[in-house]
Amino acid sequence: MSDERAGDRAPDVLSSADEPAVTGDGAAVPGVDAWQQAADRGATAAGGSIGVTGRRVGAPWVPASASLPPRLHAEVIDWLRGALPDEGCGVLVSDRTPENGGVPSRFVGMRNTAASPYRYLMDSEELLRVMLEIDDADEVVWAIVHSHVASPPYPSPTDIGLAAYPDALYVLASFASEPPELRAWTIVDGAVNEVVLERT
């Protein structure tokens, strides 16, 4: 298969040697074909333009910035660094959405059951427990967080295809350079917009 696919198809997704993986608790991780389908959905939603400068951009998100406390910035980087050589993941939690001026109060690191340097899959049991806690505390998911091991901190076609939280940010950390680069995005109906992260 070639590296680039025609039309609204995404570049071929990369595979770990052991995919499809099965975690120790018996939870099956989708195989490469399922991830390719998600990437292709992301490519189609993005108008077939996958390059950083070519992505479909939606209406501006207001405000154009969001505040991330320095202690949480450091906590996120530490957690994601600990997941290397695989991608790491987690959620930032707040009492309000970023668009409504919310500032995250805590970070919850999650296990990447995909155990892959190319993609992440939050542990379903952990995610259910965290979502119930968030709901019980009348909180919201402020951001979905994950890392890219060797690529820039831009949403990949797979990230776009799997985006399911339109009111949350998608915070990506890239370990392609040191110090790691942390950036935030909205992903709504395939449209991607950057949101400036202010450390306040």
N, C-alpha and C positions, 0 to 999 in steps of 0.2 A: 504494500500500500504506500502511496506517496505521502509526503509530509503535508501537502496542501490538498484540500478536497474542493470540488467544483461547487459553484453557486453558494447557497446558504449553508454549506457544510462547514464545520469547524476543522481546524487542523487535527490530525489524528492524535488522540490522547495517548500519553505515555503510560507504560505499564510497569509495575513492580514485578519482579520475577515470580512472586508467589500469588499474584492475583488470578482468579478471585480468591480472596483470603477468607479464612474462617477464624474468628477470634476464639480465645480460650473458653469463653462462656457459651460457645456454640452458635453465636449469632453470625449468620452468613453476611458477607460483604458483597455488594453487587460486583459482577464481573466487568471487565473493560468495555464490553459492548453497551452495558447500561450507562456507563459514564460517557461513552461516545454519544449516545442518544441525548443525554443532558447537554453536552457541549454543542451538539447540532441544534437543539432547541434554543440555546443561548445565541448561537450564530444567526439563526433565523429571526429571533426577537430583536437582535441588534442590527437587523437589516442586512445581514451577510457580511458586514464590515467588522472584522475582528481586531484590526490594528488599533493601537492606542489612540492615534489621531483620527481614525476613521469610525469610531464607535458612534452609534446613534445617541444623541444627547437630547434629553427631554427638557421640559420646562424647568427653569432654575428653581432650585430648592431654597426656600427662605426659612431661616437665615442661611447665609452661605458659609457659616462656620459653626462649630460646636466645641464645647469645652470638655477637655479630658484632664482631670487632675493629675499632676506629675506622679503621685504615688501609684495611681492606677496604670499610667503609662509604663512605669517601671515594672509593675506586677505582670502586665500583659507580656512585655518583652521577656521577662524571666521565665514565665510559663511556656511560652512558645519556643524559647531557646532550649528548654528542657525536653521538648518533644523531638528535637533534631536527632537523627537525620530525617525524620518524617515531618509532615505538616502537623502543626498543633492547632487547637481550636478552643473556643469558649464563648461566653456571653458577658456583655456588660449590662448591668441592671440599674434602673433609675426609677424615680417616682413619676417621671413624665417623659414623653418621646423627645428626641432631639429637636424636632420641628417646633415643639411647644416649650423650648427653653430648658429641657431637662438636662441635668448633669449626672453622669453615672456615679453611683455611690459604692458599687462593688463589682468585682470581676469574679466570675465563676469559671475556672478552667475545667475543660471536659476532655475525656479520653477520645482519641481518634481511633475508632474501631477499624478504619480502613488500613491503619498502620502503613501508610504510603507516603513517599516524598512528593507525590503528584496530586493528591486530593485528600479531603478529610470527610469523615462521617461521624457526627457526634453520637456517642453511645446512647441508644434509644432509652434505656432505663434511667440513665443519669439525666437525660434531657427531660423526660417525663417528670421526674422528681423535682428538677429545678423549675420547670414551668408551673407545676402545682404550687411550689413555694412562692414564686413570683406572683401568681394569681392570688394566693391567700394573703399576701402582704400588700395587695393593691398596687403592685409595681408593674413595670413594663420592661420588655427587652429593648434596651437602648441601642445595642449593637451586637451583631454576629461577628465574631473575631476568628480569623485564622491566618496562618502563615503561608508564605511561598518560600520554599527552601532556596531556590536558585534563580527565580524569575522576579521581575519588578512587582511592586505592590499594586497592580491593577487587576480588576476582576477579569478572570479568564472566561472563555465561553462556557465552561462547566459552571463556574460561579454564577454567571448570568442565568443559565438554564435552570439552576436549582434555587434561585433566589425566591424566598417565600415570605419574607417579612418586609412589606413595602413601607411600614412606618419606622423601621429600624435602619440604622446605618450598617454598612459592611466595612469593618475595620480590617485592613490587611497589613501584615508586617512582612517585609522582604529581608531575608538573611543573605541575599546575594552580595551585600556589602556590609562593612562594619563602620560605624554602628548601624544596626538594622534600621530600615526606613519604615515608618508607620504612617499610613494614609487612610482616609475614610471616603466612602462612596455611598450614594443612594442607588438602588437598582429597582426600578419600577417599570413593569411591562417591557423589559428589555432595554430601557433607556438608562444610561449610566451617567451620573453627575458626581464630580468631586465635591466634598465638603471639607473645608479647611479645619484641621484639628488644632485648637488652641490649648496649650498647656497652662491652665489657670487653677 
